[in-house]
Amino acid sequence: MAPALDGLFELHHVAVYRYLLRQTGLRADAEDLTQEVFLRALRAIDGYERRGRDRAWLLSIAHNLVVDGSRRAQRRPRIDAGIAPDSLACRGNAMLDALALEQAMERLPALEREALVLREVIGLSYAEIAEITEATPDAVAARLYRARSGMRRLLDRDDGGSSDRSA
Amino acid sequence: MTDDDLVLSMLADGEAVDPEALARALRSPEAITALVAFAGLRQRLRSRAELPGDGFYRRWQERTSTGFPTRRRWPAAARAGILAASLVLAVLTGVWIGTARRSGPLEQGPPNPTYVFHVATGSHTQGIVPDESRQP
């Protein structure tokens, strides 16, 4: 059993971590929850029929953890979220770009942000996102479009604001 | 949100779209701008190389090196216990039934009669004819 979990961990822990980081906004929480996902997977692995959908299965567990996590309601501002040490080493515009992206993501409604992360960061199909979030593919399509439109609007506004300030 | 915009978003994701709806959407002057914006957002989001910190891997290593905590052992142990208890109960019940049959009321025979009927042959329409052969 443990070797199977080791394989799943090696293949998918980064995707699970990135999803949880975007959802929780905190690196420490994302790390704790990522380990919890794999421990829960271990408990459920006997009843799981592997059909090449390991990643979607693990992300479903992660989604349920986020939904159940009441502590998310009292999380710190997401402005510090996801700024990895390697990102901190970035210089100038790259750092500002990362911050702007984080701020824009923070302002999206939770369902839209989740769909965007699962699609653009993790690379899942509409069907997989629908399965994980317990929504229809049509609803996923609508959420993704609204998320993209929202991000475009927010990032354009930030860019405009930056330009105004620098002018 | 318009249907045209939605079709372009789905196209950017590689999902199946209606060709006629796509043709209609692409006629819009905003279509190229929207597609370029979608591609730009994707590039920005995917360029982030977020990885867990070293502490994450250290903790995971510690957890896995001491064995995985699992709850699967408890149901298995419970099932084995219930099975064993059922077997013992079945054996004890069989022994008890066997003992009861050997030493119960059946071994003592039927009870003694307290009332004896004598049934006479003949016509029953004229009443009971005494059986003289049975007279002392």
Interface residues (C-beta under 8 A of the other chain):
Chain A: M1 A2 L5 D6 F9 H13 V14 Y17 R18 L21 R27 A30 E31 T34 Q35 F38 L39 L42 R43 D46 G82 A84 P85 D86 S87 D97 A98 L101 L116 V117 R119 E120 V121 S125 Y126 A141 A142 L144 Y145 R146 R148 S149 M151 R152 L155
Chain B: M1 D5 L6 S9 M10 D13 G14 E15 A37 F38 L41 R42 R44 L45 R46 R48 A49 E50 L51 P52 G53 G55 F56 R59 W60 R63 T64 G67 F68 P69 T70 R71 R72
